[in-house]
Amino acid sequence: MTRWQRFLTIIILIVLAAVPLGAYLKLGSRVGSRTVTLRWRQFPVRYFVTDRGVDGVSAQQFQTAISRAFGKWDDVATAELSSQFAGFTQQSPEDSDDQSVLGFLNRPDQNRTLAATSFFIDTSDGRILESDIFFNSTFAWSVSESGTAGRFDIESIAVHEIGHLLGLSHSALGETELISGGRRVIAAETVMFPIAFSAGNTSDRELKADDIAGLSDIYGTSAFTRQFGSISGRVTKNGAGVIGAHVIAFNPRTQKLVGGFSLSEDGSFVIAGLEPGPHVLRAEPLDDGDIESFFDSSLGVDVNFNVKFYERVVVVPRGGGTSNIEIRVTPK
Amino acid sequence: MIARGVLLVLCLFGAVDVIHAQTPRPRPPAPTGPTPRGGSWEIGGGYTFVAGYDFDTSNADLTRNTASGTDRFTLFISDSSVQAAHAVSGQLGYYFSPRWAVEGGIRFARPVFRTELSDDAEGAPDTVAEEKLDQYLFSASVVYHFAGAGSSIVPFVAGGGGYLRELHESQELVETGAEYHASVGIKNWFGNARRRFGVRAEGGFSFRDGGFDFDEKVRVLPTFGVSLVYLF
């Protein structure tokens, strides 16, 4: 694959990132008429760390925090993947060099971006070939165990970005409020929420049920396939499918929340990686973040409907799925 | 219809007695002694009420951003319970002696699992979501009777254990557990024929360990049952 072809795949990825694919939102790419999930095929995922620190964080401290963040994903019992620190490098995280590099870049022009992940993929099968993560050194960072007021926690942000590196897109399990200059998170129950917690917060060091379900949906062990199940159905308004509805599955027994989206014209959704047992479903419009944080703006997301619970308890079988759910929402 | 059946059977027994009285020969000794005795059987079926139970409130909580508070952010609240159930039940008992018997039983009920969804942070209307469970109980009991053979009113106590099997509405998920029970009751036999019908009423407690539950704890549920029984 030539350099140009690889670059092209990034553009395709961005355009097609909103293809519905199982649990909440995974990154996907269309190959012909089918959709393939973006994922690593070769393990361990080897990554390099730029040999450069910033104020308050040495390169060594940065690498240690990054390793801990990778470890959080590696430790998911229902997923089969591993990562390995390959060494320090002088390479920049924005270079295309067949190496996955994580490091700081000074990007004052991106004054609302704490960090970002980029990919090179093989469009024939969705295989991730390289993925880089840059942390914007315009912001103040910390590796303190309990967090530092006014500084963003490297490990928390790294856990989020490594989720992208592994093939996850953003999740919408959170609530925000409008403040001057943008939105602020009130609360979230996924590390893959597109807006970070405030500086000094370390909550996103720990994966939530939604994150684990998404990762396991991509890299699930055979036990995961046997033991967990899914819910699929449609969200409709006046008989027509709703695009972009956020559907939450809540397990009242475990109090775990896992989200998914309806992303096709018929309003169909799938939420995978659910523990067997009864669940409650709740559909809401995607109004707690910029639509572009989740999907391409051309998707035609409908946010004009009221939040609604599904009237029946939905039981997830072990190793199977429950389908034919229809959540009928009403216009605002 | 059951009452008519009982009446008919009693009349037939009565007719046999009349025929015997009209024969000139001496009445032969009863083929057996008074029942129940060792070797007697008892079969019955009827209705059982099983109390429901509540689960602890489940909050759909999100992790709060420290900039907006320190408590958990509750997206909505879920209050769940299993409603009281009306069950059909049947049992077959074997008497080792006039006072001691063992029984095997089966009970089927369709309790409703209900969760009330409220206090949604974004204003979703309060909703009650439900599903029906298919609940089977296969049990074994030891029964002690406080009156011997030939008595028409027989108080008794019973205790035992069983296997609980519950299927969720989709019939694709089974939850199993153990059940232990203790009860007191009374049997009212009609007449004193060797084979006879009666009514049995009992109340007690069922101790559930497992099955469909949110918590790993033993639940104690009151039960009450009435059944029609036949001794032979």
Chai-1 contact restraints between the chains, C-beta under 6 A:
chainA,res_idxA,chainB,res_idxB,connection_type,confidence,min_distance_angstrom,max_distance_angstrom,comment,restraint_id
A,V185,B,N65,contact,1.0,0.0,6.0,A-B,restraint_1
A,I186,B,S68,contact,1.0,0.0,6.0,A-B,restraint_2
A,A187,B,L62,contact,1.0,0.0,6.0,A-B,restraint_3
A,A187,B,T63,contact,1.0,0.0,6.0,A-B,restraint_4
A,A187,B,R64,contact,1.0,0.0,6.0,A-B,restraint_5
A,A187,B,F73,contact,1.0,0.0,6.0,A-B,restraint_6
A,A188,B,L62,contact,1.0,0.0,6.0,A-B,restraint_7
A,E189,B,L62,contact,1.0,0.0,6.0,A-B,restraint_8
A,E189,B,T63,contact,1.0,0.0,6.0,A-B,restraint_9
A,F197,B,N65,contact,1.0,0.0,6.0,A-B,restraint_10
A,S198,B,N65,contact,1.0,0.0,6.0,A-B,restraint_11
A,S198,B,A67,contact,1.0,0.0,6.0,A-B,restraint_12
A,N201,B,T66,contact,1.0,0.0,6.0,A-B,restraint_13
A,S203,B,T63,contact,1.0,0.0,6.0,A-B,restraint_14
A,F250,B,A60,contact,1.0,0.0,6.0,A-B,restraint_15
A,P252,B,S58,contact,1.0,0.0,6.0,A-B,restraint_16
A,P252,B,S78,contact,1.0,0.0,6.0,A-B,restraint_17
A,P252,B,S80,contact,1.0,0.0,6.0,A-B,restraint_18
A,P252,B,T115,contact,1.0,0.0,6.0,A-B,restraint_19
A,R253,B,F214,contact,1.0,0.0,6.0,A-B,restraint_20
A,Q255,B,S58,contact,1.0,0.0,6.0,A-B,restraint_21
A,L257,B,A60,contact,1.0,0.0,6.0,A-B,restraint_22
A,P276,B,L173,contact,1.0,0.0,6.0,A-B,restraint_23
A,V280,B,A129,contact,1.0,0.0,6.0,A-B,restraint_24
A,V307,B,E122,contact,1.0,0.0,6.0,A-B,restraint_25
A,V307,B,A124,contact,1.0,0.0,6.0,A-B,restraint_26
A,K308,B,A124,contact,1.0,0.0,6.0,A-B,restraint_27
A,F309,B,L117,contact,1.0,0.0,6.0,A-B,restraint_28
A,F309,B,A124,contact,1.0,0.0,6.0,A-B,restraint_29
A,F309,B,T127,contact,1.0,0.0,6.0,A-B,restraint_30
A,E311,B,A129,contact,1.0,0.0,6.0,A-B,restraint_31
A,R312,B,A129,contact,1.0,0.0,6.0,A-B,restraint_32
A,V313,B,A129,contact,1.0,0.0,6.0,A-B,restraint_33
A,V313,B,E131,contact,1.0,0.0,6.0,A-B,restraint_34
A,V315,B,H168,contact,1.0,0.0,6.0,A-B,restraint_35
A,V315,B,S170,contact,1.0,0.0,6.0,A-B,restraint_36
A,V315,B,L173,contact,1.0,0.0,6.0,A-B,restraint_37
A,P317,B,E172,contact,1.0,0.0,6.0,A-B,restraint_38
A,P317,B,L173,contact,1.0,0.0,6.0,A-B,restraint_39
A,T322,B,S170,contact,1.0,0.0,6.0,A-B,restraint_40
